[in-house]
């Protein structure tokens, strides 16, 4: 509940910032800053969710194993991306499939 109150307070602060600009350039700059802050917060929220999922996998013993193949994920990949759920090969296959569907 505390985080909701903080979020509501921050949102009202962002609204007030937007309303207090007489100059269009200042308002545009403020809007750009606001959009960047919102994107950053969304990325942070998603990363926290992935970290929570990784911690649950550590607890249940499935951390470090590919969700698709069940094979171990390489240590270099886990060092680079501790929240990885797919081996490098499985991730590459996934990205190729996404690219094919996106091109359709």
C-alpha positions in Angstrom: 0.0 0.0 0.0 2.9 2.3 0.7 4.3 2.0 -2.8 0.9 2.9 -4.2 0.8 6.0 -2.1 4.3 6.9 -3.4 3.3 6.2 -6.9 0.2 8.5 -6.6 2.3 11.2 -5.0 4.9 11.0 -7.9 2.1 11.0 -10.5 0.5 14.2 -9.1 4.0 15.7 -9.0 4.5 14.9 -12.7 1.1 16.4 -13.5 1.9 19.6 -11.6 5.2 19.9 -13.5 3.4 19.6 -16.8 0.8 22.2 -15.9 3.3 24.9 -14.7 5.0 25.6 -18.1 4.1 28.7 -20.0 6.7 28.2 -22.7 6.1 25.5 -25.3 9.8 24.5 -25.3 9.8 24.1 -21.6 6.7 22.0 -21.7 8.1 19.8 -24.5 11.3 19.3 -22.5 9.3 18.4 -19.4 7.1 16.0 -21.4 10.2 14.3 -22.8 11.7 14.0 -19.3 8.5 12.6 -18.0 8.3 10.0 -20.8 11.9 9.0 -20.2 11.2 8.6 -16.5 8.1 6.5 -17.1 10.0 4.3 -19.5 12.9 3.9 -17.0 10.4 3.0 -14.2 8.7 0.4 -16.5 12.1 -1.2 -17.3 13.0 -1.3 -13.6 9.7 -2.8 -12.7 10.2 -5.5 -15.4 13.7 -6.2 -14.2 12.6 -6.6 -10.6 10.0 -9.1 -11.8 12.6 -11.1 -13.7 14.9 -11.0 -10.6 12.0 -12.3 -8.4 11.4 -15.1 -10.9 15.1 -16.0 -10.9 15.1 -16.1 -7.1 12.1 -18.5 -7.2 14.0 -20.7 -9.6 17.0 -20.7 -7.3 14.7 -21.8 -4.4 13.1 -24.6 -6.5 16.3 -25.8 -8.0 15.5 -24.9 -11.6 17.8 -21.9 -11.9 20.5 -22.2 -14.5 18.5 -24.7 -16.6 16.9 -23.8 -20.0 13.1 -23.7 -19.8 12.9 -25.0 -23.4 15.4 -27.8 -23.4 16.1 -28.5 -19.7 19.8 -28.3 -20.5 22.2 -26.2 -18.4 22.5 -22.6 -19.4 26.2 -21.7 -19.8 28.0 -19.9 -17.0 29.1 -17.1 -19.4 25.5 -16.5 -20.3 24.4 -16.5 -16.7 27.2 -14.1 -15.8 26.2 -11.7 -18.6 22.4 -12.1 -17.9 21.6 -13.7 -14.5 17.9 -13.6 -15.2 18.3 -15.8 -18.4 15.7 -18.6 -18.7 16.9 -19.9 -22.1 20.2 -21.2 -23.2 22.0 -19.2 -25.8 21.0 -21.6 -28.6 17.3 -21.7 -27.4 17.3 -17.8 -27.2 18.7 -17.6 -30.8 16.0 -19.9 -32.0 13.4 -17.9 -30.2 14.7 -14.6 -31.8 14.7 -16.2 -35.3 11.1 -17.3 -34.8 10.2 -13.8 -33.7 11.9 -12.2 -36.6 10.1 -14.5 -39.1 6.7 -13.7 -37.5 7.4 -10.0 -37.4 8.3 -10.0 -41.2 5.0 -11.7 -42.1 
